[in-house]
C-alpha cells in the first residue's frame, strides 16, 4: 500500500483499516468513507485511487459543501449554452472531467433532495444529463463518497434520501475513527508532522521526549489529525532552531502557540498537585467537552449531569460546589448571576 498511508495515519489505525482499503483499491465499485472532520477521509480516498486500476486517470475532488446550491446541477453535470442566465457557452461538469477516472464526492449530505436524486441516478446508471438538454450521456467514473458525522442520524433527520442511503451503504464502507479513539498513534503522527515541518525550516532534527505525547494525549483533539498536524507545524515554526531536544518544558514555554483548547488542558495538568488527581481528570473532561460543544456557560445542575453522563461519577451538590470553587481559584471559570439565573462562565485563555 501507499507509503503516505504508513506515515500519515499511524500504525493502530492502519491495522484497523488496511483490509478495507485494500479491498476498495482492488475492486472498481462505489466506496463510502465516513468520519469526523480532520480524520483523513480525503487521504484515504487518494490512497484507494493511487492503488487502483484507475491510478493513471483523473482524480477529481468535489466538495459539495463549497458549491452554492443554485449552481450544483451545472457544476456537477454541466450545461448547454442558453440553459440559464449567463450560460453563454457549453460547459462540462466535474463528473465529465473525471471520466475514466475517480471522483471523490465529499459531504454528499449537503446536497438538496433533488440533487441527491440526480446523484443516485448517476450512481445507478452511469449517465448524466446536462442542464438545458434531455439527452443522457454515459460516463465511466468510479465514485468514492464521503460524509462527516453520523450517517444513520442524517437518515433519521431526513437529510439524505433513503434510496441513496441504501445504495451507498451496500457498497464498501470505511468508517474512520476519531484520533481520540486511537491515541497510540499520537507519537508517530506528531513526529512525522513535526520532523517534516522542522526540516522545511532547515533545522537539524532533534530528539522528542517521551513526555510530549503523554502530555498531548490528555487533550481530546476535536479537529483530529488535521488539528494535530497544524499544532506540530506551529511547534516547529516557533521552537528555537538551536534546540536539541523537545521536552515538556520547551513545549509549555511556546507562548506564541496560544491554542485555546490545548492551553486549558496544559493548565489543568499544571494544577494537578493543587486540585488532586481525581478532580483533575474530571475537570479536564469538562473543559474538553465544553470546548468541543462550544459551551460557554453552565449551571451547577448541568455540571452534575455532566459528571454522571461523561465521567460516570455521581457527585453531590456540595462536591460540585467544591469542584467549581477550585476551578474559579485556578482561573478557568468565574461565577455570574444570582438565584435561578446563577451559573459559571468559562474564561477565555490569553
N, C-alpha and C positions, 0 to 999 in steps of 0.2 A: 504494500500500500504506500501511499504518498508519505514522504518524509515530513511534510508540513503537518500531517496528522500526528505523527510521532512527537513532534516538538511542541506544537501549539496546544494540544488538547490535554495531554498528561496521561500517564500510564493507567491510572484507575479507570478513567472514563473510556480510554481506548479499549481496555479489556471488556467493558460493558457493551460497547457499540460496534466493535470490529466486525463481528459476524454479520450484523445487519447492513453495515456499509459495504462489505464485500459482496453480499447478495445483491444489493442495489446496483453496484457497479457492474456486476456480471449480467444482470437482467436488463431489458430495454423497456421497462414498464414505468408507469407513474409512481413517484415516491412522495410520501408525506413526511415532513420534518416538523416536529413541534418542540417548543422550548421557550423559556423566558427570554426577554431582550438581553443580548450580550452573551448568550451561551455558545454561539458559534454555528448557527444554522446555515449561514451562507458559506462558511468554511467547509462544513460537511458536504454541502451541495457541490462545491468546487472539487472536493476530493472524489466524490462519486463520478463527476463529469470527467476528471482527468484520468480515471482508471476505467472508463467505459469505452465501448467501441466507437463512440461519437467524439472522442477527445480531440480529433483534428478538425472538427466542425465548430460553428459558433457556440458560444456560451453567453446568453443574454440574460441580464438581471432585470426583472420587472418588479418594482416595489409599488404595490397598489396604494400604499398609504401616502405616497408623494404625488400621485396623479389626481388632479381635480376630477370629481365625479362626472362633470359635464363633458370632459374630454376623454373619459375612459374608453368608450367604444372605438373612437378614432385612434387613440394611442395603441390600443391592443390589436384591433383588427384592420385598421387603415380606413381610407375613404376615397371616394371618387370626386373629381372636380365638380363643384357646384352643389355638393350634397348638403352643405350648410353655409352660413355666412362666413366669409373669409376662407372658404375652401377653394383656393384659386388653382389648385393643381392636384393630380392624383398623388396619394401618399401611401406607402407601405406601412402597415402596423408592425409593432415589435415582434409579434409572433411570426410574421412573414420573414423578418430579418433573421429569426432563429431557425429558419427552415433547414432541415437535415441535421440540426444540432440540438442543443438543450436549452430550455427556458426555465429559469429559476423564478417562480411566481411567489413573491414574498407578501405576507399579510393579505391573503386572499379574502379573509373575513371582512375586509374593508370595502369589498365590492357591494354594490346595490344588488337587490334580489334579481333584477333584470339582467345585470351584467354577470351574476352568478349563473343564471340560466344559459347565457351565451357561452360562458366558460365551460359549463357542463356539456353543452352540445359539441364544443371543440374537443373535449377530452374523450367523448364517446365516438365521434365520427372522424376527427382529424380534419374537419372542414371549417373554414372561416367565411364570413360574408362581410365585405366592406360596406361602410355606410354609403348610401346612395346607389346601391345595386342589389338585385335579387339573386345574383349568381354566387354560388358557393365555390370556393377554391380549396383543393386538397393540399394539406401541408404534412410534412413528416417531422414533427417536433416531439422530443421527449420532455415531459413536464416533471419538474421537481417543485413541489408545492410546500410552502412553509407558513406557519402562523404562530403568534405569541399567545400565551395563556391557555386556558382550559377549553379545548375544542368541544367537549361534551356540554359544558355550560353554555357555550355560544349557541349550540344547537337548541338547548332548552330555552334560551333567551330569544330564539327566533332570529339570530343574527346571521345564520347560514341556512341555506335550503337543505332539507333532509335528504333530497335525492343527490345533491352534490356531496353532502357529508358521507353518505353510504358509498358513493362512487370512489372517493379518495381514501377512505379508511379501510377499504378492502384491498388496497394496494400494499406495497411495502411501507411500513411505518417505522420511523425512527424518532423516539422521544429522548431529547437531550436534557438530562437533569441539571438543576442549577448548581453553581460552584459550591454552595454551602453543603451540598449532599455528596461531594467528593473532594473534601478538603485536603486529602493526602496529596492531591495534585498541586496544591498551592506552591510548594517549594520549586518543583521543576518548571512550573509555569512562570513564577516570579523570576527565577534565574534566567530563563530563556528571554523574557522581555527585557529584563534589566541589562543583561550582558549584551544584547543586540543594540539597545539604546546607548549603553556605555561605550561600545566600540564605535558607534556612529559619531560620538563626540570626541573620537580619537583619544580615548583614555585607556590605560592599561588595565586589563581585567584584575579584579580584586576578589578576595575571599568573602563569602556571605556567612555570617554567624548563624548557627542553628536556632538561636533565639528569635531571629527575624520572622521566619514563617510561623513560629509558635505564637508570636505577638499578633501577626496578621490573621491568624486563624480565629482570633477572638471576634473578628468582625464578620458580619453575615454576607458582605459583598452583594448587595441587591442588583448592582449592574453587571454581576458575573464576570466572565473572563475579560470582557471589554474594559470594565472598570479596573480590574487588576492590571491589565496592560497599561492603561493610562497612568495609573499610580506608579508602576515600575519605571515608566518613562520619565515621570516627574522626578523621582528619586535620582535617576541617572543624570538628569539635566542639572539639578541643583547641588548634588554632592560634590565636594571639593575634589578636583582631579588628582590631588596628591594623596587622597585617602587610600589606604592599603587594605582596609577591612571594613565591611559594612556590618555594624552590630546594632544592638538595641539603642544605645546612647546616640549613635550617629543618626539613626532614623528619627528619634524623638527630637533631635536638635534642628531638623529641617523645618523651620518655622514658615518658610515660603510655600510649603505644601498646603497648609491650612485647609485641608479637606474636612468639611463639617462632620461627616459621619465617622471617619477614622479618628479624628481629633477627640470626639466624645468617648470612643472605645478606649483610646490610649489614656485619657484622663480617668476613666473607670479603672483601668489597670493600675494606674499610679495610686489610686485611692484605696486599693485592697487592704494595706496594713491599717488604714483608718476605719474602714467600714466593716471589715470582716469578710472572709472568703465566700460564705453562703449568700450574704446580702449582695456582694459584688456581682456574682453571677446573675442574680435576679435583676438588678437594675441595668446591667449590660444588655440583657434580653429586652428589657423595657424600651431602652433607647433605640436599639436596632429595629424593633417592631414599630415604634412611633415614627422614626425617620422613614422607614420603608413604606408606611401607610400615610406619610405626610400629616401626621397628627401633631398639632402644636399645643393643644391644651387637653387636660384630662381631670376628672374628679377623683375623689378618694374611692368611690364605689367602682369606677372604671378601672382603677389600679388593682383593686382586689379581684375583680373579674379577670383581669389580665393574668394575675399570678395563678389563678385557678386554671385558666384555659391554656396558657402558654408555658407556664413554669411547673405545672402540675403540683402546685403548692397552695394549700388552703391556709390563709392567714386571717387573723382577727383585725378589726378596725384599729385597735391600739398598735399592733405590729405595723400595719400600713402607715399609720401616722409617724411612727419612729423611722420607717424607711424614708418617707417623704421629707422628714425633717433633716435626715442625713444628706439627702440629695440637695436640699436647699443650702446646707452648710458647705458642701463641696462646690456649689456654684453652678449646678446643672439645671436647676429649676428655681422658680420663685412662686410664692402664693399670690392669688389675686381674688378679689371679690369678697363676699361675706354671706353667711347663711346658705340658702339654697343655690345661690349663684357662685359660691366659692369653688376654687379649684387650683390647679397648678399649671404654670406656663413653662414650656421648655425654652431655656435661654439660648440664643444664637451663639455659636462659637466664634471667637475672634481669630 
